[in-house]
């Protein structure tokens, strides 16, 4: 399971272009940080992928900062 960062957001890969809160997001943006409550509809429609999981090394670096 992907972990939440300090602000409660998870990084999701963008699979298809979509509009959220008046802004367009495209796959060229690579990832988008969303709250878990925002993801259900976008996941169901195939616009975003499942949350990106951090490697152990990235988790350790995040805790050190």
Backbone as a printed PyTorch tensor [residue, N CA C, xyz], in Angstrom:
tensor([[[  0.8400,  -1.1840,   0.0000],
         [  0.0000,   0.0000,   0.0000],
         [  0.8810,   1.2420,   0.0000]],

        [[  0.4920,   2.2150,  -0.7430],
         [  1.2390,   3.4680,  -0.8100],
         [  1.0280,   4.2430,   0.4760]],

        [[  2.0450,   4.9440,   0.8600],
         [  1.9540,   5.7260,   2.0850],
         [  1.5970,   7.1710,   1.7520]],

        [[  0.9540,   7.7960,   2.6930],
         [  0.5960,   9.2040,   2.5350],
         [  1.7810,  10.0560,   2.9460]],

        [[  1.9690,  11.1730,   2.2690],
         [  3.0150,  12.0840,   2.7160],
         [  2.4650,  12.9380,   3.8550]],

        [[  3.2410,  13.8970,   4.3210],
         [  2.8540,  14.6800,   5.4950],
         [  1.5600,  15.4660,   5.2990]],

        [[  1.2220,  15.8080,   4.0730],
         [  0.0090,  16.5800,   3.8330],
         [ -1.1960,  15.6870,   3.5430]],

        [[ -1.0060,  14.3710,   3.5580],
         [ -2.1060,  13.4510,   3.3110],
         [ -2.3440,  13.1820,   1.8380]],

        [[ -1.3840,  13.4900,   0.9710],
         [ -1.5290,  13.2960,  -0.4650],
         [ -0.7810,  12.0520,  -0.9280]],

        [[ -1.2740,  11.4470,  -1.9930],
         [ -0.6080,  10.3180,  -2.6290],
         [ -0.3090,  10.6850,  -4.0740]],

        [[  0.8420,  10.2480,  -4.5870],
         [  1.2070,  10.4910,  -5.9770],
         [  0.6300,   9.3940,  -6.8580]],

        [[ -0.1130,   9.7900,  -7.8890],
         [ -0.7250,   8.8630,  -8.8340],
         [ -0.2010,   9.1560, -10.2290]],

        [[  0.1480,   8.1170, -11.0000],
         [  0.5480,   8.3590, -12.3950],
         [ -0.6650,   8.7690, -13.2290]],

        [[ -0.4780,   9.6970, -14.1520],
         [ -1.5510,  10.1600, -15.0300],
         [ -1.5340,   9.3050, -16.2850]],

        [[ -2.6540,   8.6460, -16.5830],
         [ -2.7550,   7.7480, -17.7360],
         [ -3.4270,   8.4050, -18.9340]],

        [[ -4.4230,   9.2610, -18.6860],
         [ -5.1620,   9.9470, -19.7490],
         [ -5.3980,  11.3980, -19.3280]],

        [[ -5.5130,  12.3080, -20.2900],
         [ -5.8020,  13.7050, -19.9320],
         [ -7.1540,  13.8200, -19.2220]],

        [[ -7.2100,  14.6880, -18.2230],
         [ -8.4750,  14.9480, -17.5270],
         [ -8.4430,  16.3520, -16.9480]],

        [[ -9.6260,  16.8390, -16.5960],
         [ -9.7770,  18.1820, -16.0300],
         [-10.1930,  18.0310, -14.5730]],

        [[ -9.5160,  18.7590, -13.7000],
         [ -9.8150,  18.7160, -12.2730],
         [ -9.7170,  20.1330, -11.7220]],

        [[-10.7860,  20.5960, -11.1230],
         [-10.8350,  21.9500, -10.5440],
         [-10.4440,  23.0270, -11.5390]],

        [[-10.9230,  22.9050, -12.7680],
         [-10.6940,  23.9300, -13.7740],
         [ -9.3320,  23.8860, -14.4380]],

        [[ -8.5490,  22.8580, -14.1900],
         [ -7.2160,  22.7530, -14.7950],
         [ -7.0920,  21.4040, -15.4960]],

        [[ -6.4650,  21.4220, -16.6670],
         [ -6.2240,  20.1940, -17.4110],
         [ -4.9090,  19.5720, -16.9670]],

        [[ -4.9090,  18.2560, -16.7770],
         [ -3.7160,  17.4780, -16.4490],
         [ -3.5020,  16.4890, -17.5780]],

        [[ -2.2790,  16.3940, -18.0750],
         [ -1.9830,  15.4850, -19.1790],
         [ -0.9380,  14.4640, -18.7280]],

        [[ -0.8150,  13.3490, -19.4720],
         [  0.1950,  12.3520, -19.1250],
         [  1.6180,  12.9120, -19.1260]],

        [[  1.8460,  14.0140, -19.8250],
         [  3.1750,  14.6360, -19.8170],
         [  3.5490,  15.1470, -18.4260]],

        [[  2.5480,  15.3880, -17.5840],
         [  2.7990,  15.8330, -16.2090],
         [  3.3190,  14.7010, -15.3250]],

        [[  3.2540,  13.4590, -15.8010],
         [  3.7100,  12.2470, -15.1210],
         [  2.8580,  11.8650, -13.9170]],

        [[  2.8690,  12.6450, -12.8350],
         [  2.1030,  12.2730, -11.6510],
         [  1.3110,  13.4650, -11.1330]],

        [[  0.3260,  13.1500, -10.2940],
         [ -0.4650,  14.1730,  -9.6270],
         [ -0.6540,  13.7370,  -8.1810]],

        [[ -0.5310,  14.6660,  -7.2680],
         [ -0.7230,  14.3910,  -5.8450],
         [ -2.1740,  14.6820,  -5.4810]],

        [[ -2.8690,  13.6620,  -4.9940],
         [ -4.2810,  13.7950,  -4.6530],
         [ -4.5630,  13.2240,  -3.2700]],

        [[ -5.5970,  13.7510,  -2.6350],
         [ -6.0990,  13.1410,  -1.4020],
         [ -6.8210,  11.8500,  -1.7750]],

        [[ -6.8160,  10.8600,  -0.9040],
         [ -7.4910,   9.6000,  -1.2080],
         [ -8.9700,   9.7570,  -1.5750]],

        [[ -9.6330,  10.7660,  -1.0320],
         [-11.0480,  10.9730,  -1.3420],
         [-11.2690,  11.4730,  -2.7660]],

        [[-10.2440,  12.0500,  -3.3990],
         [-10.3580,  12.5710,  -4.7580],
         [-10.1100,  11.5060,  -5.8230]],

        [[ -9.6110,  10.3570,  -5.4550],
         [ -9.1010,   9.4130,  -6.4460],
         [-10.1090,   8.4160,  -6.9890]],

        [[-11.1610,   8.0980,  -6.2640],
         [-12.0540,   7.0020,  -6.6350],
         [-12.5980,   7.1320,  -8.0580]],

        [[-13.1600,   8.2800,  -8.3950],
         [-13.7730,   8.4610,  -9.7070],
         [-12.7260,   8.4290, -10.8210]],

        [[-11.5700,   9.0570, -10.5790],
         [-10.5140,   9.0840, -11.5950],
         [ -9.9120,   7.6900, -11.8120]],

        [[ -9.7640,   6.9150, -10.7430],
         [ -9.2780,   5.5370, -10.8790],
         [-10.2790,   4.6820, -11.6500]],

        [[-11.5560,   4.8310, -11.3210],
         [-12.6080,   4.0410, -11.9520],
         [-12.6830,   4.3120, -13.4620]],

        [[-12.4380,   5.5490, -13.8720],
         [-12.5050,   5.9200, -15.2820],
         [-11.1850,   5.7100, -16.0240]],

        [[-10.1660,   5.2420, -15.3360],
         [ -8.8890,   4.9770, -15.9790],
         [ -8.0750,   6.2140, -16.2960]],

        [[ -8.3560,   7.3170, -15.6470],
         [ -7.6080,   8.5550, -15.8900],
         [ -6.2680,   8.5520, -15.1610]],

        [[ -6.2390,   7.9490, -13.9570],
         [ -5.0080,   7.8510, -13.1840],
         [ -4.7670,   6.3990, -12.8130]],

        [[ -3.5210,   6.0940, -12.4590],
         [ -3.1620,   4.7580, -12.0170],
         [ -3.1750,   4.6770, -10.5080]],

        [[ -2.8910,   3.4870, -10.0050],
         [ -2.8130,   3.3010,  -8.5570],
         [ -1.6470,   4.1100,  -8.0040]],

        [[ -1.6950,   4.4430,  -6.7260],
         [ -0.6450,   5.2840,  -6.1400],
         [  0.7420,   4.6960,  -6.3400]],

        [[  1.6820,   5.5760,  -6.6170],
         [  3.0740,   5.1570,  -6.7670],
         [  3.6170,   4.7950,  -5.3990]],

        [[  4.3550,   3.7050,  -5.3420],
         [  4.9440,   3.2870,  -4.0790],
         [  6.3950,   3.7370,  -4.0310]],

        [[  6.7940,   4.1990,  -2.8800],
         [  8.1550,   4.6620,  -2.6950],
         [  9.0610,   3.4840,  -2.3450]],

        [[ 10.2740,   3.5100,  -2.8510],
         [ 11.2370,   2.4930,  -2.4830],
         [ 11.7100,   2.7470,  -1.0590]],

        [[ 12.3460,   1.7730,  -0.4550],
         [ 12.8360,   1.9170,   0.9170],
         [ 13.8380,   3.0600,   1.0120]],

        [[ 14.6540,   3.2360,  -0.0280],
         [ 15.6430,   4.3020,  -0.0230],
         [ 14.9620,   5.6750,  -0.0550]],

        [[ 13.9140,   5.8270,  -0.8670],
         [ 13.2030,   7.1020,  -0.9390],
         [ 12.4910,   7.4010,   0.3770]],

        [[ 11.9380,   6.3780,   1.0270],
         [ 11.2800,   6.5810,   2.3200],
         [ 12.2810,   7.0740,   3.3470]],

        [[ 13.4680,   6.4770,   3.3650],
         [ 14.5070,   6.8710,   4.3160],
         [ 14.9390,   8.3040,   4.0650]],

        [[ 15.0780,   8.7030,   2.8120],
         [ 15.4700,  10.0710,   2.4980],
         [ 14.3820,  11.0490,   2.9230]],

        [[ 13.1250,  10.6880,   2.7450],
         [ 12.0180,  11.5520,   3.1370],
         [ 11.9380,  11.7580,   4.6370]],

        [[ 12.2780,  10.7310,   5.4070],
         [ 12.2400,  10.8440,   6.8510],
         [ 13.3960,  11.6680,   7.3850]],

        [[ 14.5130,  11.6890,   6.6630],
         [ 15.6740,  12.4510,   7.0930],
         [ 15.4730,  13.9460,   6.8810]],

        [[ 14.6620,  14.3320,   5.9310],
         [ 14.4890,  15.7470,   5.5940],
         [ 13.6030,  16.4480,   6.5530]]])
